Amino acid sequence: MVVVLFINGSVSKFDETYVYDYTEDDKVLENQITKDYVVIYSGQRMGRKDYQLCDAIKNSDTFKIYYRKKTNTPFTYLGSTNFSEIIQERQNQVGTSAESNQRLKITLKIPAKNIVKRVVETHHTGIGMFKKPILEENNFEVDECNLFLGFYAR
């Protein structure tokens, strides 16, 4: 399985009912000595698809990490890794809203040799315009994807 992760460095607002703020939870950190990267990623607020992250970690599947500092800018493909682990299990029942400290937390180590840092340009417009080319290049059926998710697994 391949898991594509999206990390936003800013708060995403789609309307007054959908505000996604993972800025304190999701982080991309560079080791200044080894040039490896460590990514800290939190599961979903409701946790309904967190099992996909857990399964991918247990199977040492490939994670592809895309990040951006601001909403409404293209994502940068950071790189891929099979080095992942769960650092905190979800603390409350799936299907109930979790606070930041109750969500699933995982960490991913991207070795320096796997770092790419490629900006992914888009020819799309509208909602999900920056995610769509990434989903396409990773062989997802874009028309069947919920564009408001933080990760996709296939």
C-alpha positions in Angstrom: 0.0 0.0 0.0 1.0 3.6 -0.6 -0.1 6.4 1.7 0.1 10.0 0.5 0.2 12.5 3.3 -0.6 16.2 3.0 0.7 18.7 5.6 -0.4 22.3 5.8 1.6 24.9 7.7 -1.4 27.1 8.1 -5.1 26.9 9.1 -7.4 25.8 6.3 -10.9 27.2 6.2 -13.4 26.0 3.7 -16.4 27.8 5.2 -17.4 28.6 8.8 -18.2 25.0 9.6 -15.0 23.4 8.3 -11.8 24.7 9.9 -8.8 22.4 9.9 -6.0 23.5 12.2 -3.2 20.9 12.5 -0.5 23.5 12.7 0.5 22.6 16.3 0.3 18.8 15.6 1.8 18.2 12.2 5.5 19.1 11.7 8.3 18.7 9.2 11.7 18.8 11.0 15.1 18.6 9.4 18.1 17.1 11.2 20.8 19.7 10.6 23.6 17.1 10.9 22.3 14.1 9.0 19.9 16.0 6.7 17.3 13.4 7.3 13.7 14.7 7.9 11.3 13.7 10.6 7.6 14.2 10.1 5.1 14.2 12.9 1.6 13.6 11.7 -1.7 13.4 13.7 -4.6 11.2 12.7 -8.1 12.4 11.9 -10.3 14.4 14.3 -13.0 11.7 14.1 -10.5 8.9 13.4 -12.6 6.9 10.9 -9.7 6.2 8.6 -6.8 6.1 11.1 -6.8 2.3 10.8 -5.3 2.9 7.3 -2.3 4.7 8.8 -1.9 2.0 11.5 -2.0 -0.8 8.9 0.5 1.0 6.7 2.9 1.3 9.6 2.5 -2.3 10.7 3.2 -3.4 7.1 6.1 -1.0 6.6 4.3 0.4 3.6 5.5 3.5 1.7 4.5 7.0 2.8 4.9 9.9 0.4 4.9 13.3 2.1 3.7 16.5 0.6 3.8 19.8 2.5 3.1 23.5 2.1 3.6 26.5 4.4 0.5 28.4 3.3 -3.0 27.4 2.1 -3.6 28.4 -1.6 0.0 27.6 -2.6 1.3 24.4 -4.3 2.5 21.4 -2.3 6.1 20.4 -2.3 6.9 16.7 -2.5 9.4 16.2 0.3 10.1 12.5 -0.3 9.1 9.0 0.6 9.8 6.6 3.4 9.1 3.1 4.9 10.4 4.2 8.3 7.3 4.9 10.4 5.9 4.3 13.8 3.0 5.1 16.1 4.0 7.3 18.9 0.5 7.6 20.4 -2.6 5.5 19.9 -5.9 7.3 19.6 -7.1 8.1 23.1 -10.9 8.1 22.5 -13.4 6.2 20.5 -13.4 6.3 16.7 -16.3 8.4 15.5 -16.1 10.9 18.3 -14.4 14.2 18.1 -10.8 14.1 19.4 -8.9 17.0 20.9 -5.3 17.4 19.6 -3.8 15.5 22.5 -6.2 12.6 22.0 -5.5 11.9 18.3 -3.4 9.2 16.8 0.2 10.4 16.4 2.7 8.9 14.0 6.3 9.8 13.1 8.0 9.2 9.8 11.8 9.4 9.2 12.8 10.3 5.6 16.4 9.5 5.0 18.5 12.2 3.3 18.9 10.0 0.2 15.0 10.0 -0.3 14.6 13.8 0.0 13.3 15.3 -3.3 11.8 18.8 -2.5 9.9 19.2 -5.8 7.1 21.7 -6.1 4.1 20.1 -7.7 2.5 22.5 -10.2 -1.1 22.3 -11.1 -3.3 23.0 -14.2 -6.5 22.5 -12.1 -8.7 25.2 -10.7 -11.2 25.3 -7.8 -11.4 23.1 -4.7 -8.5 20.7 -4.4 -6.6 22.3 -7.2 -3.3 21.6 -5.6 -4.1 18.1 -4.4 -5.5 16.8 -7.7 -2.1 16.6 -9.6 -0.6 14.8 -6.7 -3.4 12.3 -6.5 -3.2 11.8 -10.3 0.6 11.2 -10.2 0.0 8.6 -7.4 -2.7 6.8 -9.5 -5.8 7.8 -7.5 -9.1 8.3 -9.2 -9.4 12.0 -8.5 -13.1 12.2 -9.2 -13.7 9.5 -6.5 -11.5 11.2 -3.8 -12.8 13.4 -0.9 -10.5 16.4 -1.4 -10.8 17.4 2.2 -8.7 14.5 3.7 -5.2 14.8 5.0 -4.1 11.4 3.6 -5.0 8.9 1.0 -4.2 5.2 0.9 -4.3 2.7 -2.0 
